[in-house]
Amino acid sequence: MAAAFDLAFDPWDPAFLADPYPAYAELRAQGRVHYYAPTNQWLVPHHADVSALLRDRRLGRTYQHRFTHEEFGRTPPPPEQEPFHTLNDHGMLDLEPPDHTRIRRLVSKAFTPRTVERLKPYVRGLADELAAALAEAGGGDLLKDVAEPLPVAVIAEMLGIPESDRAPLRPWSADICGMYELNPSEETAAKAVRASVEFSDYLRELIAARRKEPGDDLVSGLIAAHDEGDRLTEQEMISTAVLLLNAGHEATVNATVNGWYALFRNPAQLELLRADHSLIPSAVEELMRYDTPLQLFERWVLDEIELAGTTIPRGAEVALLFGSANHDPTVFENPSALDLGRPDNPHISFSAGIHYCIGAPLARIELAASMGALLERAPTLRLAAEPERKPNFVIRGLEGLAVEVG
């Protein structure tokens, strides 16, 4: 075991944020697990270990189904953060069985493959419209003009949120997701609390309206979903809707801009894609691997585990480094190279195990649709200016991506 803070791993260093992958290579070379004092976490950088621990029931996204905060050696969150934690803690991403099993089963009754398939024409039509507008304008900000509006509109359409109500969705989501970064500040927490209250209040009203007048949308489906008399509570519906919006667009937005930035820096690969659009499905997978939109996923150690001769005690937290796992040379040949035709690509950008991303099929449809539309409508798309990275580590993205057409 190496002391990670002696290595190049520094999630607050702009140079690290610009390109964390060399630091990950160092972490992997130094060992399979590293204690990192600044966040009081055990870093796990290898693909095999990350993949196995995502499926290991001795670890959990929460511990509160088995222990109190005090029994687990943790300090309860401050009372003023209660609205955020109520919202977060009733979503299936942060629950463990039996609650997770029950909620995921009920949500799956509404969020079906048929529901996703039915959205395809809407996704493709909107992607084409956005790409055409960008091309007609001669360029713009790929983030604001295509990457953001597409998945936000798709999730809003799926949930049944009217177009006139959609403006606050992205800001609410960004403020809530700030809490998923390492050691969030008090200001970040205050923003997340405010967004949690406002978003929850809005959804409470929407649910009440759909109870009176159900529609052909996911909120109506969540209200109707039942299994042997079991139903989702109102809080579970609210938390599910927020989770679907947050998880359902954050990764897609960042995968889109990270992906196009990677293509601009690898012109030979971009030319291959322009010449052969049948590469789009494998390109989507490779771009998700190459610059992973969610770099880290945390798990609590519910029962002591041993990893590579190191005992990690109950009450500890492990940080599973998705970005590092996706660049592990024991799994990916020449991992630092972008290869849009990579034949074997077991990346873990959508997680694994019981918390595998329920929205992965929809994300793939969105990413393929926006890529295809941009290749068709803006075949000469190019980078207009070097982008700035967001000062985030866990959710990896850009502040914007200025592009030109023609």
C-alpha positions as CSV (number, residue, x, y, z in Angstrom):
1,M,0.0,0.0,0.0
2,A,1.3,3.4,-0.9
3,A,0.5,6.8,0.7
4,A,-1.4,8.4,-2.1
5,F,-0.6,11.9,-1.1
6,D,3.0,11.2,-2.0
7,L,1.9,10.5,-5.5
8,A,0.6,12.8,-8.3
9,F,-3.0,12.2,-7.1
10,D,-4.4,15.7,-6.2
11,P,-8.1,16.2,-7.1
12,W,-7.8,19.9,-6.4
13,D,-4.8,20.6,-8.6
14,P,-5.7,22.2,-12.0
15,A,-2.9,20.2,-13.7
16,F,-4.3,17.0,-12.4
17,L,-7.9,18.0,-13.4
18,A,-6.6,18.8,-16.9
19,D,-5.3,15.2,-17.3
20,P,-5.6,12.8,-14.3
21,Y,-4.7,9.7,-16.3
22,P,-0.8,9.8,-15.8
23,A,-1.5,10.1,-12.0
24,Y,-3.8,7.1,-12.3
25,A,-1.0,5.1,-14.0
26,E,1.3,5.9,-11.1
27,L,-1.3,4.8,-8.6
28,R,-1.8,1.5,-10.4
29,A,1.9,0.9,-10.5
30,Q,2.3,1.7,-6.8
31,G,-0.3,-0.9,-5.7
32,R,-3.9,-1.9,-5.6
33,V,-5.1,0.2,-2.7
34,H,-4.0,3.5,-1.2
35,Y,-5.1,5.5,1.8
36,Y,-5.7,9.1,1.0
37,A,-5.8,11.3,4.1
38,P,-7.2,14.5,2.6
39,T,-10.6,12.8,2.0
40,N,-10.2,9.9,4.5
41,Q,-10.8,7.4,1.7
42,W,-9.1,4.3,0.3
43,L,-8.4,4.7,-3.4
44,V,-8.9,1.7,-5.6
45,P,-7.4,2.2,-9.1
46,H,-7.4,-1.2,-10.9
47,H,-10.2,-2.4,-13.2
48,A,-10.5,-5.9,-11.7
49,D,-10.7,-4.6,-8.1
50,V,-13.2,-1.7,-9.0
51,S,-15.4,-4.2,-10.9
52,A,-15.4,-6.7,-8.1
53,L,-16.0,-4.2,-5.3
54,L,-19.0,-2.7,-7.2
55,R,-20.6,-6.2,-6.9
56,D,-19.4,-6.9,-3.3
57,R,-22.3,-6.9,-0.8
58,R,-19.8,-6.1,2.0
59,L,-19.8,-2.6,0.6
60,G,-22.8,-0.3,0.3
61,R,-23.8,3.1,-1.0
62,T,-25.3,3.7,2.5
63,Y,-24.8,2.2,5.9
64,Q,-28.0,3.5,7.5
65,H,-29.9,0.2,6.7
66,R,-27.6,-1.5,9.2
67,F,-26.0,1.1,11.5
68,T,-26.7,4.5,13.1
69,H,-24.1,7.2,12.3
70,E,-22.7,6.8,15.7
71,E,-22.4,3.0,15.5
72,F,-20.6,3.4,12.2
73,G,-18.2,6.0,13.6
74,R,-19.5,8.8,11.4
75,T,-20.8,12.3,12.3
76,P,-24.4,12.9,11.2
77,P,-24.8,15.6,8.6
78,P,-25.6,19.0,10.0
79,P,-29.4,19.7,10.5
80,E,-29.4,22.5,8.0
81,Q,-28.6,20.0,5.2
82,E,-31.6,17.9,5.9
83,P,-33.6,18.8,2.7
84,F,-30.7,17.6,0.5
85,H,-30.2,14.4,2.5
86,T,-33.9,13.6,2.5
87,L,-34.0,14.0,-1.2
88,N,-30.7,12.1,-1.8
89,D,-31.3,9.3,0.7
90,H,-34.6,8.2,-0.8
91,G,-33.2,7.7,-4.3
92,M,-32.2,4.2,-5.3
93,L,-28.7,5.2,-6.1
94,D,-28.0,5.7,-2.4
95,L,-30.1,2.8,-1.0
96,E,-29.2,-0.8,-0.4
97,P,-31.5,-3.9,-0.4
98,P,-34.3,-4.4,0.6
99,D,-35.3,-0.8,-0.1
100,H,-33.1,-0.5,-3.2
101,T,-34.6,-3.8,-4.6
102,R,-38.2,-2.7,-4.0
103,I,-37.7,0.8,-5.5
104,R,-35.7,-0.3,-8.5
105,R,-38.3,-3.0,-9.3
106,L,-41.2,-0.4,-9.1
107,V,-39.3,2.2,-11.1
108,S,-38.4,-0.5,-13.8
109,K,-42.2,-1.0,-14.2
110,A,-42.4,2.7,-15.5
111,F,-38.9,3.1,-17.0
112,T,-39.2,0.2,-19.4
113,P,-37.2,-0.6,-22.6
114,R,-40.5,0.2,-24.5
115,T,-40.6,3.7,-22.8
116,V,-37.0,4.3,-24.0
117,E,-37.7,2.9,-27.5
118,R,-40.7,5.2,-27.8
119,L,-38.5,8.2,-27.2
120,K,-36.1,7.5,-30.1
121,P,-37.9,9.6,-32.7
122,Y,-38.1,12.5,-30.3
123,V,-34.4,12.2,-29.4
124,R,-33.3,12.0,-33.0
125,G,-35.6,14.8,-34.1
126,L,-34.3,17.1,-31.4
127,A,-30.7,16.2,-32.0
128,D,-31.1,17.0,-35.7
129,E,-32.8,20.3,-34.9
130,L,-30.0,21.4,-32.5
131,A,-27.2,20.3,-34.8
132,A,-28.8,22.1,-37.8
133,A,-29.2,25.3,-35.8
134,L,-25.5,25.1,-34.8
135,A,-24.4,24.5,-38.4
136,E,-26.6,27.4,-39.7
137,A,-25.1,29.7,-37.1
138,G,-21.6,28.8,-38.3
139,G,-20.7,27.4,-34.9
140,G,-21.2,28.2,-31.2
141,D,-20.8,26.6,-27.8
142,L,-21.4,22.8,-28.3
143,L,-22.1,22.5,-24.6
144,K,-24.9,25.1,-24.4
145,D,-26.2,24.6,-28.0
146,V,-26.3,20.8,-28.2
147,A,-24.9,18.9,-25.3
148,E,-27.1,20.4,-22.5
149,P,-30.4,21.0,-24.2
150,L,-30.8,17.5,-25.6
151,P,-30.7,15.2,-22.5
152,V,-32.4,17.8,-20.3
153,A,-35.3,18.0,-22.8
154,V,-35.5,14.2,-23.2
155,I,-35.7,13.6,-19.4
156,A,-38.2,16.4,-19.0
157,E,-40.3,15.0,-21.8
158,M,-40.1,11.6,-20.3
159,L,-41.1,12.8,-16.8
160,G,-43.9,15.0,-18.3
161,I,-42.5,18.3,-17.3
162,P,-44.0,21.1,-19.5
163,E,-41.6,23.0,-21.7
164,S,-42.5,26.3,-19.9
165,D,-41.3,24.8,-16.6
166,R,-37.9,23.4,-17.8
167,A,-35.6,26.4,-17.4
168,P,-34.6,25.8,-13.7
169,L,-34.0,22.0,-14.2
170,R,-30.3,22.3,-15.2
171,P,-29.4,24.9,-12.5
172,W,-31.2,22.8,-9.8
173,S,-29.3,19.7,-11.0
174,A,-25.9,21.5,-11.1
175,D,-26.4,22.8,-7.5
176,I,-27.5,19.4,-6.2
177,C,-24.6,17.6,-7.9
178,G,-22.1,19.9,-6.3
179,M,-22.5,17.8,-3.2
180,Y,-21.0,14.8,-4.9
181,E,-17.6,16.4,-5.2
182,L,-14.9,15.7,-2.6
183,N,-15.2,17.7,0.6
184,P,-17.9,20.1,-0.6
185,S,-17.9,23.6,0.9
186,E,-20.6,25.2,3.1
187,E,-21.6,27.4,0.2
188,T,-21.9,24.3,-2.1
189,A,-24.1,22.7,0.6
190,A,-26.3,25.7,0.9
191,K,-26.9,25.8,-2.8
192,A,-27.7,22.1,-2.9
193,V,-30.2,22.5,0.0
194,R,-32.0,25.4,-1.7
195,A,-32.2,23.5,-5.0
196,S,-33.4,20.4,-3.2
197,V,-36.3,22.4,-1.6
198,E,-37.3,24.1,-4.8
199,F,-37.1,21.0,-7.0
200,S,-39.0,18.9,-4.4
201,D,-41.7,21.5,-4.1
202,Y,-42.1,21.7,-7.9
203,L,-42.3,17.9,-8.2
204,R,-44.8,17.6,-5.3
205,E,-47.1,19.9,-7.3
206,L,-46.5,17.9,-10.5
207,I,-47.3,14.6,-8.8
208,A,-50.5,16.1,-7.3
209,A,-51.6,17.2,-10.8
210,R,-50.8,13.8,-12.3
211,R,-52.8,12.0,-9.6
212,K,-55.8,14.0,-10.7
213,E,-55.1,13.8,-14.4
214,P,-52.7,11.0,-15.3
215,G,-50.7,11.3,-18.6
216,D,-48.5,9.1,-20.7
217,D,-45.4,10.1,-18.8
218,L,-43.0,8.7,-16.3
219,V,-44.4,10.6,-13.3
220,S,-47.8,9.1,-14.0
221,G,-46.1,5.7,-14.4
222,L,-44.4,6.0,-11.1
223,I,-47.7,6.9,-9.4
224,A,-49.3,3.9,-11.0
225,A,-46.5,1.4,-10.5
226,H,-47.3,-1.2,-7.9
227,D,-46.2,-4.8,-7.0
228,E,-48.3,-7.0,-4.8
229,G,-49.9,-3.9,-3.3
230,D,-46.6,-2.1,-2.8
231,R,-46.2,1.4,-4.2
232,L,-43.6,4.2,-4.1
233,T,-44.1,6.8,-1.4
234,E,-44.3,10.4,-2.6
235,Q,-40.8,11.1,-1.3
236,E,-39.5,8.0,-3.3
237,M,-41.2,9.4,-6.4
238,I,-39.7,12.8,-5.9
239,S,-36.2,11.4,-5.2
240,T,-36.5,9.1,-8.3
241,A,-37.5,11.9,-10.6
242,V,-34.6,14.1,-9.4
243,L,-32.1,11.1,-9.7
244,L,-33.3,10.4,-13.2
245,L,-32.8,14.1,-14.2
246,N,-29.4,14.4,-12.5
247,A,-27.9,11.1,-13.5
248,G,-29.8,11.1,-16.8
249,H,-28.2,14.2,-18.1
250,E,-25.0,15.1,-16.2
251,A,-23.2,12.1,-17.6
252,T,-24.6,12.6,-21.1
253,V,-23.7,16.3,-21.2
254,N,-20.2,15.7,-20.1
255,A,-19.7,12.6,-22.3
256,T,-20.7,14.7,-25.3
257,V,-18.3,17.6,-24.7
258,N,-15.5,15.4,-23.4
259,G,-16.0,13.1,-26.4
260,W,-15.9,15.9,-29.0
261,Y,-12.9,17.5,-27.4
262,A,-11.1,14.1,-27.6
263,L,-12.1,13.8,-31.2
264,F,-10.7,17.2,-32.1
265,R,-7.4,16.2,-30.4
266,N,-7.3,12.9,-32.4
267,P,-8.0,14.1,-35.9
268,A,-7.2,10.8,-37.6
269,Q,-9.9,9.1,-35.5
270,L,-12.4,11.9,-36.3
271,E,-11.7,11.5,-40.0
272,L,-12.4,7.7,-39.7
273,L,-15.7,8.5,-38.0
274,R,-16.6,11.1,-40.6
275,A,-15.9,8.5,-43.4
276,D,-17.8,5.7,-41.7
277,H,-20.9,6.6,-39.5
278,S,-21.3,2.9,-38.7
279,L,-18.6,3.4,-36.2
280,I,-20.9,5.6,-34.0
281,P,-22.0,2.8,-31.6
282,S,-18.4,1.7,-30.8
283,A,-17.3,5.4,-30.8
284,V,-19.8,6.2,-28.1
285,E,-18.4,3.3,-25.9
286,E,-14.8,4.3,-26.6
287,L,-15.3,8.0,-25.8
288,M,-17.1,7.0,-22.5
289,R,-14.0,5.0,-21.6
290,Y,-11.4,7.4,-22.9
291,D,-12.4,10.4,-20.9
292,T,-14.8,9.1,-18.2
293,P,-17.6,11.5,-17.2
294,L,-17.9,10.1,-13.7
295,Q,-14.4,9.6,-12.4
296,L,-15.1,8.2,-8.9
297,F,-17.8,6.3,-7.2
298,E,-17.8,5.8,-3.4
299,R,-18.8,2.9,-1.2
300,W,-19.0,2.4,2.5
301,V,-17.3,-0.7,4.0
302,L,-20.1,-2.4,5.9
303,D,-18.0,-5.5,6.8
304,E,-14.2,-5.5,7.0
305,I,-12.5,-6.4,3.7
306,E,-9.0,-7.3,2.7
307,L,-7.5,-6.1,-0.6
308,A,-4.0,-7.0,-1.7
309,G,-3.0,-7.8,1.9
310,T,-4.4,-4.5,3.3
311,T,-7.3,-4.7,5.8
312,I,-9.9,-2.0,5.2
313,P,-12.0,-1.7,8.4
314,R,-15.8,-1.4,8.7
315,G,-16.7,2.3,8.7
316,A,-14.1,3.2,6.1
317,E,-15.0,4.6,2.7
318,V,-13.5,3.3,-0.6
319,A,-13.2,5.5,-3.7
320,L,-13.5,3.4,-6.8
321,L,-11.6,5.2,-9.5
322,F,-13.6,4.7,-12.7
323,G,-11.3,6.9,-14.8
324,S,-8.3,4.8,-13.7
325,A,-10.1,1.5,-14.2
326,N,-11.0,2.5,-17.7
327,H,-7.3,3.1,-18.5
328,D,-6.0,-0.2,-17.0
329,P,-3.6,-1.7,-19.5
330,T,-4.3,-5.2,-18.2
331,V,-7.8,-4.8,-19.6
332,F,-7.4,-2.3,-22.5
333,E,-4.7,-2.6,-25.0
334,N,-2.9,0.8,-25.4
335,P,-5.4,2.5,-23.1
336,S,-4.1,6.0,-23.6
337,A,-4.9,5.8,-27.4
338,L,-8.3,6.7,-28.7
339,D,-9.5,3.8,-30.8
340,L,-13.1,4.3,-32.0
341,G,-13.2,0.7,-33.4
342,R,-11.9,-0.9,-30.2
343,P,-13.4,-4.4,-30.4
344,D,-13.5,-5.3,-26.7
345,N,-14.5,-2.5,-24.4
346,P,-15.6,-3.6,-20.9
347,H,-15.6,0.0,-19.6
348,I,-17.4,0.6,-16.3
349,S,-18.6,4.2,-17.0
350,F,-22.2,3.0,-16.2
351,S,-21.1,1.3,-13.0
352,A,-21.8,-2.4,-12.3
353,G,-23.7,-4.7,-10.0
354,I,-27.1,-3.7,-8.5
355,H,-26.4,0.0,-9.0
356,Y,-25.7,-0.4,-12.8
357,C,-27.1,2.7,-14.5
358,I,-30.8,2.1,-15.2
359,G,-30.6,4.9,-17.8
360,A,-27.7,3.5,-19.8
361,P,-29.8,2.5,-22.8
362,L,-31.3,6.0,-23.0
363,A,-27.8,7.6,-22.6
364,R,-26.5,5.5,-25.5
365,I,-29.4,6.6,-27.7
366,E,-28.8,10.3,-26.9
367,L,-25.1,10.1,-27.4
368,A,-25.4,8.3,-30.7
369,A,-28.2,10.7,-31.9
370,S,-26.2,13.9,-31.2
371,M,-23.0,12.4,-32.7
372,G,-24.8,11.3,-35.8
373,A,-26.7,14.6,-36.2
374,L,-23.5,16.7,-35.8
375,L,-21.6,14.4,-38.3
376,E,-24.5,14.9,-40.8
377,R,-25.3,18.5,-40.3
378,A,-21.8,19.9,-39.5
379,P,-19.3,17.6,-41.2
380,T,-16.6,20.3,-41.0
381,L,-17.1,20.9,-37.3
382,R,-13.8,22.0,-35.7
383,L,-12.5,23.4,-32.4
384,A,-12.6,27.3,-32.3
385,A,-10.8,27.8,-29.0
386,E,-9.2,25.7,-26.3
387,P,-11.8,24.9,-23.6
388,E,-11.6,25.4,-19.8
389,R,-12.1,22.4,-17.6
390,K,-14.7,22.7,-14.8
391,P,-12.9,22.8,-11.4
392,N,-14.5,19.5,-10.5
393,F,-13.0,16.0,-10.2
394,V,-15.8,13.5,-9.6
395,I,-18.1,14.8,-12.4
396,R,-15.6,15.6,-15.2
397,G,-16.6,18.1,-17.8
398,L,-15.8,21.4,-19.6
399,E,-17.0,25.0,-19.0
400,G,-17.9,25.1,-22.7
401,L,-16.7,23.9,-26.1
402,A,-16.4,26.7,-28.7
403,V,-16.7,25.2,-32.2
404,E,-16.8,26.5,-35.8
405,V,-18.5,25.1,-38.9
406,G,-17.5,25.8,-42.5
